[in-house]
C-alpha cells in the first residue's frame, strides 16, 4: 500500500473517531506504524495527519515513537493505565506503565494538546 493512500485512510478513520458519540478515552497515544523504509517526507505527512486530528479534537493526543512497529518497539498494554508525564520546558513526554520496563526514551508530544 502506498503511503499517500494510507495517510488518507488514517485521516478518514480519525475523522470517524471524532464523530463517534460513545468514544470517550482519557487520551489517544499513537505509536510508529509507518514502514521502516518510509522516507522523511512520508513520516512528516503521517505526523501531520495526527497533528491535524489533535488540533480538531478535545481528546489529548500524543505521538510516542518508541512503541508500535519501529526499530525500537516498547509495548504498551491495552486497557491498562499509562502515566504520561510532560514538562513544558521539554519537547518530549515520558510514558510509563506498571509491569513494563521501558528504555530511557521519551515520547514526543504532538498537536494542540501536546505541543510540538
FIMAR-408871 format. One record per residue (C-alpha): residue number from 1; residue in one letter; x, y negated, z negated. Coordinates in Angstrom, 1 decimal. Layout:
BEGIN
+-----+--------+--------+--------+--------+
| num | residu |     c1 |     c2 |     c3 |
+-----+--------+--------+--------+--------+
| NUM |      a |      X |      Y |      Z |
...
+-----+--------+--------+--------+--------+
% end
This chain:
BEGIN
+-----+--------+--------+--------+--------+
| num | residu |     c1 |     c2 |     c3 |
+-----+--------+--------+--------+--------+
|   1 |      x |    0.0 |    0.0 |    0.0 |
|   2 |      x |    1.4 |   -3.4 |    0.9 |
|   3 |      x |    1.8 |   -6.0 |   -1.9 |
|   4 |      x |   -0.5 |   -8.6 |   -0.3 |
|   5 |      x |   -3.4 |   -6.1 |   -0.3 |
|   6 |      x |   -2.5 |   -5.0 |   -3.9 |
|   7 |      x |   -2.5 |   -8.6 |   -5.2 |
|   8 |      x |   -5.9 |   -9.3 |   -3.5 |
|   9 |      x |   -7.3 |   -6.2 |   -5.2 |
|  10 |      x |   -5.8 |   -7.2 |   -8.5 |
|  11 |      x |   -7.3 |  -10.7 |   -8.2 |
|  12 |      x |  -10.7 |   -9.2 |   -7.4 |
|  13 |      x |  -10.6 |   -6.8 |  -10.3 |
|  14 |      x |   -9.6 |   -9.7 |  -12.7 |
|  15 |      x |  -12.5 |  -11.8 |  -11.5 |
|  16 |      x |  -14.8 |   -8.9 |  -12.2 |
|  17 |      x |  -13.4 |   -8.8 |  -15.8 |
|  18 |      x |  -14.2 |  -12.5 |  -16.2 |
|  19 |      x |  -17.9 |  -11.9 |  -15.5 |
|  20 |      x |  -18.3 |   -8.7 |  -17.5 |
|  21 |      x |  -20.5 |   -9.6 |  -20.4 |
|  22 |      x |  -19.6 |   -6.7 |  -22.7 |
|  23 |      x |  -15.8 |   -7.1 |  -22.3 |
|  24 |      x |  -14.6 |   -8.9 |  -25.4 |
|  25 |      x |  -10.9 |   -7.9 |  -26.1 |
|  26 |      x |   -8.8 |   -9.9 |  -28.5 |
|  27 |      x |   -6.2 |  -10.3 |  -25.8 |
|  28 |      x |   -5.0 |   -8.7 |  -22.5 |
|  29 |      x |   -1.4 |   -7.7 |  -22.0 |
|  30 |      x |   -0.1 |   -6.9 |  -18.5 |
|  31 |      x |    3.0 |   -4.8 |  -18.1 |
|  32 |      x |    5.0 |   -4.3 |  -15.0 |
|  33 |      x |    3.1 |   -2.4 |  -12.4 |
|  34 |      x |    4.6 |   -3.6 |   -9.1 |
|  35 |      x |    7.1 |   -1.2 |   -7.5 |
|  36 |      x |   10.8 |   -1.3 |   -8.4 |
|  37 |      x |   11.5 |   -2.2 |   -4.8 |
|  38 |      x |    9.4 |   -5.3 |   -5.0 |
|  39 |      x |   11.0 |   -8.5 |   -3.7 |
|  40 |      x |   11.3 |  -11.6 |   -5.9 |
|  41 |      x |    8.6 |  -13.1 |   -3.8 |
|  42 |      x |    6.2 |  -10.2 |   -4.4 |
|  43 |      x |    6.9 |  -10.3 |   -8.1 |
|  44 |      x |    6.2 |  -14.0 |   -8.1 |
|  45 |      x |    2.9 |  -13.5 |   -6.3 |
|  46 |      x |    1.9 |  -10.8 |   -8.9 |
|  47 |      x |    2.7 |  -13.1 |  -11.8 |
|  48 |      x |    0.8 |  -16.0 |  -10.1 |
|  49 |      x |   -2.3 |  -13.8 |   -9.9 |
|  50 |      x |   -2.0 |  -13.1 |  -13.6 |
|  51 |      x |   -1.4 |  -16.8 |  -14.4 |
|  52 |      x |   -4.4 |  -17.8 |  -12.4 |
|  53 |      x |   -6.5 |  -15.3 |  -14.3 |
|  54 |      x |   -5.1 |  -16.6 |  -17.7 |
|  55 |      x |   -6.0 |  -20.1 |  -16.7 |
|  56 |      x |   -9.6 |  -19.1 |  -15.8 |
|  57 |      x |  -10.5 |  -17.2 |  -19.0 |
|  58 |      x |  -10.7 |  -17.9 |  -22.7 |
|  59 |      x |   -9.1 |  -14.5 |  -23.5 |
|  60 |      x |   -5.4 |  -14.8 |  -24.4 |
|  61 |      x |   -3.4 |  -13.2 |  -21.6 |
|  62 |      x |    0.2 |  -12.1 |  -21.8 |
|  63 |      x |    2.7 |  -10.7 |  -19.4 |
|  64 |      x |    5.1 |   -8.3 |  -21.1 |
|  65 |      x |    7.5 |   -6.8 |  -18.5 |
|  66 |      x |    9.1 |   -4.3 |  -20.9 |
|  67 |      x |    6.2 |   -1.8 |  -20.6 |
|  68 |      x |    4.5 |   -0.4 |  -17.5 |
|  69 |      x |    6.2 |    1.2 |  -14.6 |
|  70 |      x |    9.5 |   -0.6 |  -14.5 |
|  71 |      x |   13.1 |    0.4 |  -15.1 |
|  72 |      x |   12.7 |   -0.3 |  -18.9 |
|  73 |      x |    9.4 |    1.4 |  -20.0 |
|  74 |      x |    8.5 |    0.9 |  -23.6 |
|  75 |      x |    5.0 |    2.3 |  -24.2 |
|  76 |      x |    2.1 |    0.6 |  -25.9 |
|  77 |      x |   -0.6 |    3.0 |  -27.2 |
|  78 |      x |   -4.1 |    2.3 |  -26.1 |
|  79 |      x |   -6.8 |    1.4 |  -28.6 |
|  80 |      x |   -4.1 |    0.8 |  -31.3 |
|  81 |      x |   -3.2 |   -2.5 |  -32.9 |
|  82 |      x |   -0.4 |   -4.5 |  -31.4 |
|  83 |      x |    1.1 |   -7.5 |  -33.2 |
|  84 |      x |    2.1 |  -10.4 |  -30.9 |
|  85 |      x |    4.4 |  -13.0 |  -32.4 |
|  86 |      x |    5.1 |  -16.2 |  -30.4 |
|  87 |      x |    7.2 |  -19.1 |  -31.3 |
|  88 |      x |    6.7 |  -22.4 |  -29.4 |
|  89 |      x |   10.4 |  -23.0 |  -29.1 |
|  90 |      x |   11.0 |  -19.7 |  -27.4 |
|  91 |      x |    9.9 |  -18.7 |  -23.9 |
|  92 |      x |    9.2 |  -15.1 |  -25.0 |
|  93 |      x |    6.8 |  -13.4 |  -27.4 |
|  94 |      x |    7.5 |  -10.2 |  -29.3 |
|  95 |      x |    5.1 |   -7.2 |  -29.2 |
|  96 |      x |    5.2 |   -4.6 |  -32.0 |
|  97 |      x |    3.1 |   -1.5 |  -32.6 |
|  98 |      x |    3.3 |    0.8 |  -35.5 |
|  99 |      x |    4.9 |    4.2 |  -34.6 |
| 100 |      x |    6.7 |    2.8 |  -31.5 |
| 101 |      x |   10.3 |    1.9 |  -31.8 |
| 102 |      x |   11.0 |   -0.9 |  -29.2 |
| 103 |      x |   14.3 |   -2.1 |  -27.9 |
| 104 |      x |   15.1 |   -5.7 |  -28.9 |
| 105 |      x |   13.5 |   -7.2 |  -25.8 |
| 106 |      x |   10.6 |   -9.6 |  -25.9 |
| 107 |      x |    7.5 |  -10.1 |  -23.6 |
| 108 |      x |    7.1 |  -13.2 |  -21.7 |
| 109 |      x |    4.0 |  -15.3 |  -22.3 |
| 110 |      x |    2.1 |  -16.5 |  -19.2 |
| 111 |      x |   -0.7 |  -18.8 |  -18.4 |
| 112 |      x |   -2.6 |  -21.3 |  -20.5 |
| 113 |      x |   -3.0 |  -19.0 |  -23.4 |
| 114 |      x |    0.6 |  -18.0 |  -23.1 |
| 115 |      x |    2.9 |  -20.8 |  -21.9 |
| 116 |      x |    5.3 |  -20.0 |  -19.2 |
+-----+--------+--------+--------+--------+
% end
